[in-house]
Amino acid sequence: MSVYSSKTTNTSILKSFSSADRERVKTAALNKVRFITPKEKGIVESVRVALEEKNFHLIQEFTYFLREADLCDEEVVQIMKDARKIVHSLTPDFANLVEALLSVNWKKYSPAAIQAYTEFSIDVMIAHNSYIQIGITKLILNWIPSDQESAEWLEGCPSERVKAELETVHNLLNRILTAVPMAFDVVIDTIAGKFPYFKKPAHVTAGYLHNVLWLMDYKPVFEELLLQLVLQKLLILDVNAPRDEIEALKEETDDEDDKMEDEAIFQMDDVSVPPKPPQALEHPIGQMLDICLMKLFKFVDDKCRPQPDCSDDQRVAKTRFFKTLVHIFDEVLLPSHNTHHVQFVIFHACSIRPAYAEIFLTSLWQKVQNPNVSSIIRHAAVSYIASFLARAKFVPLSTITYYLKELSNWANNYINDSDEFSSKNCSLKANMVFFSVCQAMFYLIAFRARDLTINHKNLTLLNTLQLSRLAMCHFNPLRYCLPPVATAFAGVTRTHQLAYCHTVLERNARRKLATIYGHDKLMPEETLETFFPFDPYILPLSNKYIEPNYLVYRVHELEESAENVAIETVRRKRGDSEMIEDDDFILADKRQKISELSKSQQFDKQFYYGTSPGFNQQ
């Protein structure tokens, strides 16, 4: 008599079969014959024969039976119970059998079968740590949605059915991690190894990320390593979703929508149209990044935002999590150049509490001041400070003025400490951090000019920064700044009589012209290579976490009219450049005038317009 009863198929000889049905019945019959022996013997007898008689034929047959047979609930329960009885005998010689047992698709069975599978999995990993890798891998594979399950994962959130299945997976993983501490490293390595390829469908990566964040929620011990892994993977998505490609596709979509609205407007009466919800991006990797960042923003928000009734211990834990996030930022994001969106994770976290912004800025400023830190990292830290202070609505003006003073003191001390040799060596490479600090000041003053010049007290503060000395010093920092930054700074300082930089700009422009035409380059070699990390955020779904706290550049009112500024700009090529459109320092009428210049002047125009938002040509 068979130890395990199997499902049978009743067929009638009078029934007509198609070729496919005939082949299926034939395969079932062959399997039925093949599985008679292992089912009669059972796993206990098969293991006994292998151990005592060194005959693994029954084990091989039973392993094949597990992999191919369509087991019922009762069979799964009985097999797992029998396997638990001999769990200590399942040495590495039985690795194929144990792998087949752990590979059973247990999620589709009854709670009793799931319980039996869970108990066996835990017991076999406790008894034999060599099976931890197999067991953890089988569990993690359940996190990866299939390519056809997109309907079950809308915007990275699972359906109720999928969520119930995943809950059993996480419950089992939680029990394994509690019972087998050695599984910690295996889990980290397996999650990293099974992370979906960045060209997979968006719901696959988003679903996998959902499970990684889920694990961190009930096992905080994984937070640092898994957050670092997640940011590294999102960086790959970020660099493969360039801003210009996303914007080009968005413009095409917007143009099509405008055409449809124009056609529909004649078919409608006066009806109030509700605002459109954010539309998913057409760019596949950009859409994936958008969904993943939306999930990560929510996770960070839950981890960092203290509730009104939270205890002191909970508040300390949330601060500790934020400090962990800052440490990961230092390791992963700060050394990464020219990323577009991932760094907004730290921006959103800082918006939750003022204390977080202070921790973040202090960490950056310490790196800038530390001569033992590489100049590239110090340069990046300065860029983050400037962009963060310029864009964050939640940063008070007192913090901005504090860091302007710190930057000014550092830069003026650098000039004071420069000896005769360094004063002759004014190259970009030798003085990169100094030029970065100067550009940060120029950018911040130009961007926040309205707040910094709103009253006499603030203007007095700006006068104490010795801006004229910085702009006119022998290092000539305006020569190395991005041209739009230098131009905007010169306009603000001239308007408020803080410094007069246009003579320096004109001299620098003549020097750069020779470089451009002599070497046929758009950007001269002596321009500071930099970026402003918190440039406008263009991912639509996750933007709801950024937009409320994000400052868009507004026009700074000059005493001169826009027309006079534009005319003087054409004459100088480096005049004031205040803006009419949001987040753009370039006047529309000035663009029109410059576009009518000669060929050489058009070439010069391409050189002078930078690419940083707040200073970019639309």
C-alpha positions as CSV (number, residue, x, y, z in Angstrom):
1,M,0.0,0.0,0.0
2,S,1.3,3.5,-0.8
3,V,2.5,5.7,2.0
4,Y,1.2,8.8,0.2
5,S,-2.1,8.8,-1.7
6,S,-1.8,10.6,-5.0
7,K,-4.4,12.3,-7.2
8,T,-5.7,10.0,-9.9
9,T,-7.3,10.8,-13.2
10,N,-10.4,9.0,-14.3
11,T,-10.6,8.4,-18.0
12,S,-13.1,6.5,-20.2
13,I,-12.0,4.3,-23.1
14,L,-15.2,5.5,-24.9
15,K,-14.2,9.1,-24.8
16,S,-12.5,10.6,-27.8
17,F,-9.2,12.3,-27.2
18,S,-7.3,15.1,-29.0
19,S,-3.6,14.6,-29.6
20,A,-2.8,17.0,-26.7
21,D,-5.2,15.2,-24.3
22,R,-3.7,11.8,-25.3
23,E,-0.2,13.1,-24.6
24,R,-1.2,14.4,-21.2
25,V,-2.9,11.2,-20.2
26,K,0.2,9.2,-21.4
27,T,2.5,11.4,-19.3
28,A,0.3,11.0,-16.3
29,A,0.3,7.3,-16.7
30,L,4.1,7.2,-16.9
31,N,4.4,9.3,-13.8
32,K,1.9,7.1,-12.0
33,V,4.0,4.1,-12.7
34,R,7.3,5.8,-11.9
35,F,6.0,7.2,-8.6
36,I,4.7,3.9,-7.3
37,T,8.0,2.9,-5.7
38,P,8.9,6.1,-3.8
39,K,5.3,6.5,-2.7
40,E,5.2,3.0,-1.3
41,K,8.5,3.3,0.5
42,G,8.1,6.9,1.7
43,I,10.9,9.4,2.7
44,V,11.7,7.7,5.9
45,E,12.4,4.3,4.3
46,S,14.2,5.9,1.4
47,V,16.6,7.7,3.7
48,R,17.1,4.5,5.8
49,V,18.1,2.5,2.8
50,A,20.5,5.2,1.6
51,L,22.2,5.4,5.0
52,E,22.4,1.7,5.8
53,E,22.8,0.2,2.3
54,K,24.5,3.1,0.6
55,N,21.8,2.8,-2.1
56,F,20.5,6.3,-3.2
57,H,18.3,4.9,-5.9
58,L,15.1,5.4,-3.8
59,I,16.2,8.9,-2.8
60,Q,16.6,9.9,-6.4
61,E,13.2,8.5,-7.2
62,F,11.6,10.3,-4.3
63,T,13.3,13.5,-5.3
64,Y,11.9,13.3,-8.8
65,F,8.5,12.5,-7.3
66,L,8.6,15.7,-5.2
67,R,9.5,17.8,-8.2
68,E,7.0,16.4,-10.7
69,A,4.0,15.1,-8.8
70,D,0.9,17.2,-8.2
71,L,0.7,16.8,-4.4
72,C,-2.4,17.3,-2.4
73,D,-2.6,19.0,1.0
74,E,-2.6,15.7,2.9
75,E,0.5,14.5,1.0
76,V,2.4,17.7,1.7
77,V,1.5,17.5,5.4
78,Q,2.6,13.9,5.7
79,I,5.8,14.3,3.8
80,M,6.9,17.3,5.8
81,K,6.0,15.5,9.1
82,D,8.0,12.5,8.1
83,A,10.9,14.7,7.0
84,R,11.0,16.4,10.4
85,K,11.3,13.0,12.1
86,I,14.6,12.3,10.3
87,V,15.8,15.9,9.9
88,H,19.1,15.1,11.7
89,S,19.9,12.4,9.2
90,L,19.5,14.7,6.2
91,T,23.2,15.4,5.9
92,P,24.7,17.2,2.8
93,D,24.6,13.9,1.0
94,F,20.8,14.5,0.7
95,A,21.1,18.0,-0.6
96,N,19.1,17.3,-3.7
97,L,16.3,15.8,-1.6
98,V,16.2,18.8,0.8
99,E,16.2,21.2,-2.0
100,A,13.2,19.4,-3.6
101,L,11.4,19.6,-0.2
102,L,12.1,23.3,0.2
103,S,11.1,23.9,-3.5
104,V,7.5,22.7,-2.9
105,N,5.1,25.5,-3.9
106,W,3.7,25.6,-0.4
107,K,1.9,29.0,-0.7
108,K,-1.0,27.4,-2.6
109,Y,-1.8,24.8,0.0
110,S,-3.9,24.8,3.1
111,P,-2.8,26.4,6.4
112,A,-2.0,23.0,7.8
113,A,0.3,22.3,4.9
114,I,1.9,25.7,5.2
115,Q,2.5,25.1,8.9
116,A,4.1,21.7,8.2
117,Y,6.4,23.2,5.6
118,T,7.3,26.1,8.0
119,E,8.2,23.7,10.8
120,F,10.4,21.5,8.5
121,S,12.2,24.5,7.0
122,I,13.1,25.9,10.4
123,D,14.2,22.5,11.8
124,V,16.4,21.6,8.8
125,M,18.2,25.0,8.9
126,I,18.8,24.7,12.6
127,A,20.1,21.1,12.3
128,H,22.2,21.8,9.2
129,N,23.5,25.3,8.5
130,S,24.6,24.2,5.0
131,Y,20.9,24.3,4.0
132,I,20.4,28.0,5.1
133,Q,21.5,29.3,1.6
134,I,19.0,27.0,-0.2
135,G,16.1,27.8,2.2
136,I,16.7,31.6,2.1
137,T,17.0,31.6,-1.6
138,K,13.7,29.8,-2.1
139,L,12.0,32.3,0.1
140,I,13.5,35.4,-1.5
141,L,12.5,34.1,-4.9
142,N,8.9,34.5,-3.8
143,W,9.4,38.2,-3.6
144,I,9.9,38.6,-7.4
145,P,6.7,39.2,-9.3
146,S,6.4,37.5,-12.6
147,D,6.5,39.6,-15.8
148,Q,2.8,38.9,-16.3
149,E,1.6,40.1,-12.8
150,S,1.5,43.8,-13.6
151,A,-2.2,43.9,-12.8
152,E,-1.4,42.6,-9.3
153,W,1.1,45.4,-8.6
154,L,-0.5,48.9,-9.2
155,E,2.1,51.6,-8.5
156,G,4.2,49.1,-6.5
157,C,1.4,48.0,-4.2
158,P,0.3,44.4,-4.2
159,S,-3.3,43.2,-4.5
160,E,-4.9,41.6,-1.4
161,R,-4.3,38.1,-2.7
162,V,-0.6,38.7,-3.4
163,K,-0.3,40.5,-0.1
164,A,-1.7,37.5,1.8
165,E,0.7,35.2,0.0
166,L,3.7,37.4,0.8
167,E,2.6,37.7,4.4
168,T,3.2,34.0,4.8
169,V,6.6,34.3,3.2
170,H,7.6,37.1,5.6
171,N,6.3,35.3,8.6
172,L,8.4,32.3,7.8
173,L,11.5,34.4,7.1
174,N,10.9,36.2,10.4
175,R,10.8,32.9,12.3
176,I,14.0,31.7,10.5
177,L,15.9,34.8,11.3
178,T,14.8,34.6,15.0
179,A,15.7,30.9,15.2
180,V,18.9,30.9,13.1
181,P,21.0,34.1,13.6
182,M,23.5,32.8,11.2
183,A,21.0,33.5,8.4
184,F,21.6,37.3,8.6
185,D,24.5,37.5,6.2
186,V,22.9,34.9,3.9
187,V,19.8,37.1,3.7
188,I,21.8,40.2,2.8
189,D,23.8,38.4,0.1
190,T,20.7,36.7,-1.4
191,I,18.7,40.0,-1.6
192,A,21.6,41.7,-3.3
193,G,22.1,38.8,-5.7
194,K,18.4,38.4,-6.6
195,F,17.7,42.2,-7.1
196,P,15.9,42.4,-10.5
197,Y,17.8,43.8,-13.5
198,F,17.1,47.4,-14.1
199,K,15.5,46.7,-17.6
200,K,12.9,44.4,-16.1
201,P,9.3,45.7,-16.1
202,A,8.6,48.5,-13.5
203,H,6.2,46.3,-11.4
204,V,8.9,43.6,-10.9
205,T,11.5,46.0,-9.4
206,A,8.9,47.9,-7.4
207,G,7.4,44.6,-6.1
208,Y,10.9,43.4,-5.0
209,L,11.6,46.8,-3.3
210,H,8.2,46.5,-1.5
211,N,9.4,43.3,0.1
212,V,12.8,44.7,1.0
213,L,11.2,47.6,2.8
214,W,8.8,45.2,4.4
215,L,11.7,43.2,5.8
216,M,13.3,46.3,7.2
217,D,10.0,47.2,8.9
218,Y,10.0,44.1,11.1
219,K,13.7,43.5,11.3
220,P,15.4,46.9,11.9
221,V,18.8,45.2,12.2
222,F,18.8,45.2,8.4
223,E,18.2,48.9,7.9
224,E,21.6,50.2,7.3
225,L,22.8,47.5,4.9
226,L,19.6,47.2,2.9
227,L,19.1,51.0,2.6
228,Q,22.6,51.2,1.2
229,L,21.8,48.4,-1.2
230,V,18.5,50.1,-2.3
231,L,20.1,53.4,-2.9
232,Q,22.9,51.8,-5.0
233,K,20.3,50.1,-7.1
234,L,18.2,53.2,-7.5
235,L,21.3,55.1,-8.6
236,I,21.6,52.6,-11.5
237,L,18.0,53.5,-12.5
238,D,18.7,57.2,-12.1
239,V,21.7,57.3,-14.4
240,N,19.8,55.2,-17.0
241,A,16.9,57.7,-16.9
242,P,18.5,60.9,-18.0
243,R,16.6,64.1,-17.3
244,D,16.7,65.3,-21.0
245,E,15.1,62.0,-22.2
246,I,12.3,62.2,-19.6
247,E,11.6,65.8,-20.4
248,A,11.5,65.2,-24.1
249,L,8.9,62.4,-23.7
250,K,6.9,64.5,-21.3
251,E,6.8,67.4,-23.8
252,E,5.6,65.0,-26.5
253,T,2.9,63.7,-24.2
254,D,1.9,67.2,-23.2
255,D,1.7,68.3,-26.8
256,E,-0.6,65.4,-27.6
257,D,-2.8,66.3,-24.6
258,D,-3.0,69.9,-25.7
259,K,-4.1,68.9,-29.1
260,M,-6.8,66.7,-27.7
261,E,-8.0,69.5,-25.4
262,D,-8.1,72.0,-28.3
263,E,-10.2,69.6,-30.3
264,A,-12.6,68.9,-27.4
265,I,-13.0,72.5,-26.4
266,F,-15.5,73.1,-29.2
267,Q,-17.5,70.1,-28.2
268,M,-18.1,71.2,-24.6
269,D,-20.1,73.9,-22.9
270,D,-18.7,75.7,-19.9
271,V,-17.9,72.9,-17.5
272,S,-15.5,73.0,-14.7
273,V,-12.8,70.4,-15.4
274,P,-11.2,68.8,-12.3
275,P,-7.4,68.9,-12.2
276,K,-5.7,66.0,-13.8
277,P,-4.0,63.4,-11.6
278,P,-0.3,62.8,-12.1
279,Q,0.3,60.7,-15.2
280,A,2.9,57.9,-15.2
281,L,6.0,58.6,-17.3
282,E,6.4,57.1,-20.8
283,H,10.0,56.5,-20.1
284,P,10.1,52.9,-18.8
285,I,13.1,53.2,-16.5
286,G,11.9,56.7,-15.4
287,Q,8.5,55.2,-14.5
288,M,10.2,52.5,-12.5
289,L,12.4,55.0,-10.7
290,D,9.3,57.2,-10.0
291,I,7.4,54.3,-8.4
292,C,10.4,53.1,-6.4
293,L,11.2,56.5,-5.0
294,M,7.5,57.0,-4.1
295,K,7.7,53.8,-2.0
296,L,11.1,54.8,-0.5
297,F,9.8,58.3,0.4
298,K,6.9,56.8,2.3
299,F,9.1,54.4,4.1
300,V,11.5,57.2,5.2
301,D,8.6,59.3,6.2
302,D,7.2,56.5,8.5
303,K,10.6,55.9,10.0
304,C,11.6,59.5,10.6
305,R,8.4,61.4,11.4
306,P,7.6,61.3,15.1
307,Q,3.9,61.1,16.1
308,P,2.5,63.6,18.6
309,D,2.1,60.8,21.2
310,C,5.4,59.0,20.6
311,S,7.7,58.4,23.6
312,D,11.2,59.7,24.1
313,D,12.7,56.3,23.1
314,Q,10.7,56.3,19.9
315,R,11.9,59.8,19.1
316,V,15.5,58.8,19.8
317,A,15.0,55.8,17.5
318,K,13.8,58.0,14.7
319,T,16.7,60.3,15.1
320,R,19.0,57.3,15.0
321,F,17.4,56.2,11.8
322,F,18.0,59.6,10.2
323,K,21.6,59.6,11.2
324,T,22.0,56.2,9.6
325,L,20.5,57.7,6.5
326,V,23.0,60.5,6.5
327,H,25.8,58.0,6.9
328,I,24.5,56.0,3.9
329,F,24.3,59.3,2.0
330,D,28.0,60.0,2.7
331,E,28.9,56.5,1.4
332,V,26.6,56.2,-1.6
333,L,25.2,59.5,-2.8
334,L,27.8,62.1,-2.0
335,P,30.5,60.5,-4.2
336,S,28.1,60.1,-7.1
337,H,28.3,62.9,-9.6
338,N,25.4,64.3,-11.6
339,T,22.6,62.2,-10.3
340,H,19.1,63.6,-10.8
341,H,16.5,62.3,-8.3
342,V,17.7,59.8,-5.8
343,Q,19.4,62.4,-3.6
344,F,15.9,63.8,-2.9
345,V,15.5,61.0,-0.3
346,I,17.7,63.1,2.1
347,F,15.9,66.3,1.0
348,H,12.5,64.8,2.0
349,A,13.9,63.4,5.3
350,C,15.3,66.8,6.3
351,S,11.9,68.4,5.7
352,I,10.3,66.3,8.4
353,R,12.1,68.0,11.4
354,P,14.3,71.1,11.6
355,A,16.8,69.1,13.7
356,Y,17.3,66.8,10.7
357,A,18.3,69.6,8.4
358,E,20.8,70.8,11.0
359,I,22.4,67.4,11.3
360,F,22.6,67.1,7.5
361,L,24.2,70.5,7.0
362,T,26.6,70.1,9.9
363,S,27.8,66.8,8.4
364,L,28.4,68.5,5.0
365,W,30.1,71.5,6.5
366,Q,32.5,69.4,8.5
367,K,33.6,67.7,5.4
368,V,34.2,71.0,3.6
369,Q,36.4,72.2,6.4
370,N,38.4,69.0,6.8
371,P,41.6,69.1,4.7
372,N,42.0,65.3,5.1
373,V,38.9,64.8,3.0
374,S,39.5,64.6,-0.8
375,S,38.9,67.7,-2.7
376,I,36.3,66.0,-4.9
377,I,34.2,65.1,-1.8
378,R,34.6,68.6,-0.4
379,H,33.6,70.1,-3.7
380,A,30.4,67.9,-3.8
381,A,29.6,68.7,-0.2
382,V,29.7,72.5,-1.0
383,S,27.4,71.9,-4.0
384,Y,24.9,70.1,-1.7
385,I,25.0,72.9,0.9
386,A,24.3,75.6,-1.7
387,S,21.6,73.7,-3.5
388,F,19.9,72.6,-0.3
389,L,19.9,76.1,1.2
390,A,18.6,77.6,-2.0
391,R,15.8,75.1,-2.6
392,A,14.5,74.1,0.9
393,K,11.5,76.1,1.9
394,F,11.7,74.7,5.4
395,V,15.2,76.1,6.1
396,P,14.9,79.4,8.0
397,L,16.7,82.5,6.8
398,S,18.8,82.5,9.9
399,T,20.3,79.2,8.8
400,I,21.1,80.6,5.3
401,T,22.8,83.7,6.7
402,Y,24.7,81.5,9.2
403,Y,26.2,79.4,6.4
404,L,26.9,82.4,4.2
405,K,29.0,83.8,7.1
406,E,30.8,80.5,7.5
407,L,31.5,80.2,3.8
408,S,32.7,83.8,3.7
409,N,35.0,83.4,6.7
410,W,36.4,80.2,5.2
411,A,37.0,81.9,1.8
412,N,38.6,85.0,3.3
413,N,40.8,83.0,5.6
414,Y,41.9,81.0,2.5
415,I,42.9,84.3,0.8
416,N,44.7,85.5,3.9
417,D,46.6,82.2,4.3
418,S,47.7,82.0,0.7
419,D,51.4,82.5,0.4
420,E,53.4,84.0,-2.4
421,F,53.6,80.7,-4.2
422,S,49.9,79.9,-4.0
423,S,49.0,83.4,-5.1
424,K,50.9,82.7,-8.4
425,N,49.3,79.3,-8.8
426,C,45.6,80.1,-9.3
427,S,44.8,77.0,-11.3
428,L,41.4,75.2,-10.8
429,K,43.0,72.0,-9.7
430,A,45.1,73.5,-6.9
431,N,42.2,75.6,-5.5
432,M,39.1,73.6,-6.3
433,V,37.5,73.8,-2.9
434,F,38.0,77.6,-2.7
435,F,36.4,78.1,-6.1
436,S,33.6,75.7,-5.0
437,V,32.9,77.7,-1.8
438,C,32.9,81.0,-3.8
439,Q,30.5,79.6,-6.4
440,A,28.2,78.3,-3.6
441,M,28.1,81.8,-2.1
442,F,27.4,83.5,-5.5
443,Y,24.7,80.9,-6.3
444,L,23.0,81.2,-2.9
445,I,23.0,85.0,-3.0
446,A,21.6,85.2,-6.5
447,F,19.0,82.5,-5.9
448,R,17.8,83.8,-2.5
449,A,18.3,87.5,-3.4
450,R,14.7,88.5,-2.6
451,D,15.0,87.2,1.0
452,L,18.5,88.4,1.6
453,T,17.8,91.9,0.4
454,I,14.3,92.4,1.8
455,N,15.4,94.9,4.5
456,H,18.3,97.0,5.7
457,K,19.3,94.5,8.3
458,N,19.9,91.7,5.7
459,L,21.7,94.1,3.4
460,T,24.0,95.1,6.2
461,L,24.7,91.4,6.7
462,L,25.6,91.0,3.1
463,N,28.0,93.9,3.3
464,T,29.9,92.1,6.1
465,L,30.6,89.1,3.8
466,Q,33.3,91.0,1.9
467,L,31.9,90.0,-1.4
468,S,33.9,92.6,-3.3
469,R,37.1,91.3,-1.9
470,L,36.2,87.7,-2.9
471,A,35.2,88.7,-6.5
472,M,38.3,90.9,-7.0
473,C,40.9,88.8,-5.4
474,H,43.9,87.4,-7.3
475,F,42.3,83.9,-7.5
476,N,39.6,85.4,-9.7
477,P,36.8,83.0,-8.7
478,L,34.3,84.5,-11.2
479,R,36.5,83.1,-13.9
480,Y,35.9,79.5,-12.8
481,C,32.2,79.8,-11.9
482,L,29.4,78.6,-14.1
483,P,28.7,81.7,-16.3
484,P,25.0,81.9,-15.4
485,V,25.9,81.9,-11.7
486,A,28.5,84.7,-12.2
487,T,26.1,86.7,-14.3
488,A,23.2,86.5,-11.8
489,F,25.5,87.3,-8.9
490,A,26.9,90.3,-10.6
491,G,23.4,91.6,-11.3
492,V,22.3,91.3,-7.7
493,T,25.4,92.8,-6.2
494,R,25.4,95.8,-8.6
495,T,21.8,96.5,-7.9
496,H,22.3,96.7,-4.2
497,Q,25.8,98.2,-4.4
498,L,27.4,95.2,-2.7
499,A,30.1,94.7,-5.3
500,Y,30.9,95.7,-8.9
501,C,31.9,92.6,-10.9
502,H,31.2,93.5,-14.5
503,T,34.7,94.6,-15.3
504,V,36.0,91.3,-14.1
505,L,33.3,89.5,-16.1
506,E,34.2,91.3,-19.3
507,R,37.9,90.6,-18.8
508,N,37.2,86.9,-18.2
509,A,34.9,86.8,-21.2
510,R,37.7,88.1,-23.5
511,R,40.0,85.5,-22.1
512,K,37.5,82.7,-22.6
513,L,36.8,83.8,-26.2
514,A,40.3,83.0,-27.2
515,T,40.1,79.6,-25.6
516,I,36.8,78.8,-27.3
517,Y,37.8,79.8,-30.8
518,G,41.4,78.5,-30.5
519,H,40.4,75.0,-29.5
520,D,36.8,74.9,-30.9
521,K,35.3,74.1,-27.5
522,L,31.9,75.1,-26.1
523,M,33.1,75.0,-22.5
524,P,36.6,76.1,-21.6
525,E,38.9,73.9,-19.6
526,E,39.0,76.3,-16.6
527,T,35.2,76.2,-15.9
528,L,34.4,74.6,-12.6
529,E,32.9,71.2,-13.1
530,T,29.9,71.1,-10.8
531,F,26.2,70.4,-10.5
532,F,23.4,71.5,-8.2
533,P,21.9,68.3,-6.8
534,F,18.5,69.6,-5.9
535,D,17.6,70.9,-9.3
536,P,13.8,70.7,-10.1
537,Y,12.3,67.3,-9.5
538,I,10.4,66.0,-12.6
539,L,9.1,62.6,-11.6
540,P,5.3,63.1,-11.4
541,L,4.1,60.3,-8.9
542,S,6.7,60.8,-6.2
543,N,6.8,64.6,-6.6
544,K,3.9,64.9,-4.0
545,Y,6.5,64.3,-1.3
546,I,8.9,67.0,-2.7
547,E,6.7,69.8,-4.1
548,P,5.3,71.2,-0.8
549,N,8.8,71.8,0.6
550,Y,10.5,72.8,-2.7
551,L,11.3,76.4,-3.5
552,V,11.0,77.5,-7.2
553,Y,13.0,80.5,-8.2
554,R,11.0,83.7,-8.5
555,V,11.9,87.0,-10.2
556,H,14.1,89.4,-8.3
557,E,12.9,92.9,-9.1
558,L,15.6,95.1,-10.4
559,E,15.5,98.8,-10.4
560,E,16.2,98.7,-14.2
561,S,13.6,97.6,-16.6
562,A,14.0,94.2,-18.3
563,E,14.6,95.9,-21.7
564,N,17.5,98.0,-20.4
565,V,19.1,95.0,-18.8
566,A,18.7,93.0,-22.0
567,I,20.3,95.7,-24.1
568,E,23.2,96.2,-21.8
569,T,23.6,92.4,-21.7
570,V,23.9,92.2,-25.4
571,R,26.5,94.9,-25.3
572,R,28.6,93.3,-22.6
573,K,27.6,89.6,-23.3
574,R,27.8,89.2,-19.5
575,G,25.3,91.6,-18.0
576,D,22.5,91.1,-15.5
577,S,20.3,88.2,-16.1
578,E,17.2,88.2,-14.1
579,M,14.2,86.1,-15.1
580,I,10.6,86.3,-16.1
581,E,9.8,82.6,-16.2
582,D,10.0,80.4,-13.1
583,D,13.3,78.8,-12.4
584,D,15.2,80.5,-15.2
585,F,17.6,83.4,-15.0
586,I,17.3,84.3,-18.7
587,L,15.0,86.9,-19.9
588,A,12.8,86.0,-22.8
589,D,13.4,89.2,-24.7
590,K,17.2,88.9,-24.1
591,R,17.1,85.5,-25.6
592,Q,15.4,86.9,-28.6
593,K,18.0,89.7,-29.0
594,I,20.9,87.4,-28.6
595,S,19.5,84.9,-31.1
596,E,19.8,87.7,-33.7
597,L,23.5,88.2,-33.1
598,S,26.2,87.2,-35.5
599,K,27.5,83.6,-35.7
600,S,30.4,84.2,-33.4
601,Q,28.1,85.8,-30.8
602,Q,25.7,82.9,-31.1
603,F,28.6,80.6,-30.3
604,D,29.4,82.8,-27.3
605,K,25.8,82.6,-26.2
606,Q,25.9,78.8,-26.2
607,F,29.0,79.0,-24.0
608,Y,27.5,81.3,-21.5
609,Y,24.2,79.6,-20.8
610,G,24.6,76.9,-18.2
611,T,22.5,73.9,-17.5
612,S,21.6,74.2,-13.8
613,P,17.9,74.9,-13.0
614,G,17.6,78.4,-11.7
615,F,20.1,79.3,-14.4
616,N,19.1,77.2,-17.4
617,Q,18.0,78.0,-20.8
618,Q,14.5,76.7,-21.4
